Amino acid sequence: MTNLNRLGTIYRRESDDTFGVRVTQDHGNNVGIAHGGFLATIADCVLGHVIVRRSGLAVVTVQLSVEYLNAVREGDWLEARVQIDKPGKRLIHAACLLEVAGRLVLKANGVFAVIGQAAPPAPSFDG
């Protein structure tokens, strides 16, 4: 991924497409917790990445709804998992869950438009 260097390294476990990132001070807001925009960006990036990997199609986000369920703090290990709910020819619907130590902190639902075939995947997913 490009232009997302401030997110830090995003790790991926290949066996189940679980992604993880350590939350740092750079990700915080002025009340001492992870910024909602950071969390939404992680969800959006992971959703898109998984859809591209599994489908071989290039996609762009056309709709993203986010539910913030619990606070995320500096030092937390944040994990993201994706479920593709409805793969279509023109639109793909998917959900992403973010968790910290098994506690659900965010749920995102997205709709992605198919814009063509994807380029070959990069060997790593490094924000």
C-alpha positions in Angstrom: 0.0 0.0 0.0 1.2 3.5 -0.7 0.8 6.9 1.0 -0.2 5.3 4.3 3.2 5.3 6.0 1.9 7.0 9.2 -0.3 4.1 9.9 2.7 2.0 10.7 3.4 -1.6 9.8 0.2 -3.6 9.2 0.9 -7.3 9.7 -1.1 -10.1 7.9 -1.4 -13.7 9.1 -1.9 -15.6 5.8 -3.7 -18.6 7.3 -6.9 -16.7 8.1 -6.3 -13.2 6.6 -6.2 -11.6 10.0 -4.4 -8.2 10.0 -2.8 -6.5 13.0 -1.3 -3.2 13.9 0.1 -1.9 17.2 -1.6 1.4 18.2 0.8 4.2 18.9 0.8 7.8 20.0 0.6 8.8 16.3 -2.8 7.2 16.1 -4.3 9.1 19.0 -6.7 12.0 19.3 -6.9 14.8 21.8 -8.7 12.7 24.4 -6.0 10.0 24.6 -7.6 7.2 22.6 -7.2 6.0 19.0 -8.7 8.5 16.5 -11.8 7.2 14.8 -10.4 8.2 11.4 -7.4 5.9 12.0 -9.7 3.0 12.9 -12.0 3.7 9.9 -8.9 3.9 7.6 -7.6 0.5 8.8 -11.0 -1.1 8.2 -11.3 0.5 4.7 -7.7 -0.5 3.7 -8.1 -4.1 5.0 -11.5 -4.5 3.3 -10.1 -3.4 0.0 -7.0 -5.5 0.3 -8.9 -8.7 1.1 -11.4 -8.2 -1.6 -8.6 -7.7 -4.2 -6.7 -10.7 -3.0 -9.7 -13.0 -2.9 -11.4 -11.9 -6.1 -8.5 -10.7 -8.3 -10.5 -7.6 -9.1 -9.6 -3.9 -8.6 -12.1 -2.2 -6.4 -12.8 1.3 -5.0 -14.9 2.1 -1.9 -18.3 3.6 -2.7 -19.8 3.4 0.7 -18.4 2.7 4.2 -20.5 2.8 7.4 -18.7 2.5 10.7 -19.9 1.7 14.2 -17.5 2.6 17.0 -18.2 0.2 19.9 -15.2 0.5 22.4 -12.2 2.7 22.9 -8.8 1.7 21.6 -5.7 2.9 23.5 -2.1 3.4 22.8 -0.2 0.1 23.1 -3.2 -2.0 22.1 -2.8 -4.7 19.5 -5.6 -4.2 17.0 -6.7 -7.1 14.8 -8.9 -6.9 11.7 -10.9 -9.6 10.0 -13.0 -9.4 6.8 -16.0 -11.3 5.6 -17.2 -10.9 2.1 -21.0 -10.9 2.3 -22.1 -10.5 -1.3 -19.7 -10.8 -4.2 -21.2 -9.3 -7.3 -20.1 -8.5 -10.8 -20.3 -4.7 -10.3 -20.5 -4.3 -6.5 -19.0 -6.3 -3.6 -20.4 -6.0 -0.1 -18.2 -6.9 2.8 -17.8 -6.4 6.6 -14.7 -5.8 8.8 -14.5 -6.4 12.5 -11.7 -4.7 14.6 -10.9 -6.3 17.9 -8.5 -5.7 20.8 -7.9 -8.8 23.0 -11.1 -10.4 21.7 -13.1 -7.3 22.5 -15.1 -5.9 19.5 -14.1 -2.2 19.1 -15.4 -1.4 15.6 -17.7 -2.9 12.9 -17.5 -1.5 9.4 -19.7 -2.4 6.4 -18.6 -1.5 3.0 -19.7 -1.5 -0.6 -16.9 -1.6 -3.3 -17.3 -1.0 -7.0 -15.4 -3.3 -9.4 -13.3 -1.2 -11.8 -11.3 -3.9 -13.6 -8.7 -6.6 -13.0 -6.3 -6.1 -10.1 -2.6 -5.8 -10.6 -0.6 -8.8 -9.2 -0.5 -8.7 -5.4 2.4 -7.2 -3.6 4.5 -9.7 -1.6 3.7 -7.9 1.7 1.1 -5.6 3.2 3.1 -2.8 4.8 1.4 0.5 5.6 
